[in-house]
């Protein structure tokens, strides 16, 4: 069970965007919360209070991945 810790929406967004950049650059296998926080000027303690498990942070970031909620393009109707 995750205990919710309040985090300002703009700071939460900065963290999620930093995770996006880190995953795109390093991949999930090399993802490190402390290194990400240092590179992006974020507070590692605040991040770990809100997301004690790095997997939870990654899952939240993936749920908000740019374009993740985009619908597939409408290419017309295909008849068979």
C-alpha positions in Angstrom: 0.0 0.0 0.0 1.4 3.4 -1.0 1.1 6.3 1.4 0.3 9.5 -0.5 2.6 12.4 0.3 1.6 15.8 -1.0 3.8 17.2 -3.7 3.1 20.4 -5.6 1.7 19.7 -9.0 4.4 21.6 -10.8 7.2 19.8 -8.9 5.5 16.4 -9.6 5.4 17.3 -13.3 9.1 18.2 -13.2 9.9 14.8 -11.7 7.8 13.0 -14.2 9.4 14.8 -17.1 12.8 14.1 -15.7 11.9 10.4 -15.5 10.8 10.5 -19.2 14.2 12.0 -20.2 16.1 9.5 -18.1 14.3 6.5 -19.5 14.7 7.8 -23.0 18.4 8.4 -22.5 19.5 5.5 -20.2 16.6 2.9 -20.4 14.9 1.2 -17.5 17.8 -1.0 -16.6 20.1 1.9 -15.9 17.5 4.2 -14.3 18.6 5.6 -10.9 16.5 8.0 -8.8 19.5 9.6 -7.1 21.4 10.2 -10.4 18.2 11.5 -12.0 17.6 13.9 -9.1 21.2 15.2 -9.3 21.1 15.7 -13.1 17.8 17.5 -13.0 18.3 19.6 -9.8 15.6 17.7 -7.9 15.4 16.8 -4.2 15.9 13.0 -4.0 14.4 12.9 -0.4 11.2 14.5 -1.6 11.0 12.1 -4.5 11.6 9.1 -2.3 9.0 10.2 0.2 6.4 10.4 -2.6 7.6 7.4 -4.4 9.4 5.1 -2.0 9.7 2.4 -4.6 11.4 3.4 -7.9 9.0 1.1 -9.8 6.1 3.2 -8.6 7.8 6.3 -10.0 8.5 4.7 -13.3 4.9 3.4 -13.6 3.5 6.9 -12.9 5.8 8.4 -15.5 4.9 5.8 -18.0 1.2 6.5 -17.4 1.9 10.1 -18.3 4.2 9.4 -21.2 3.8 12.1 -23.9 1.3 10.9 -26.4 0.3 7.9 -24.3 -3.4 8.9 -24.4 -3.4 9.6 -28.1 -5.9 7.8 -30.3 -4.7 5.9 -33.3 -5.0 8.0 -36.5 -8.2 7.6 -38.4 -7.1 6.1 -41.7 -10.6 5.5 -43.1 -12.8 2.5 -43.4 -11.3 -0.8 -44.7 -13.6 -3.1 -46.6 -12.9 -6.8 -46.7 
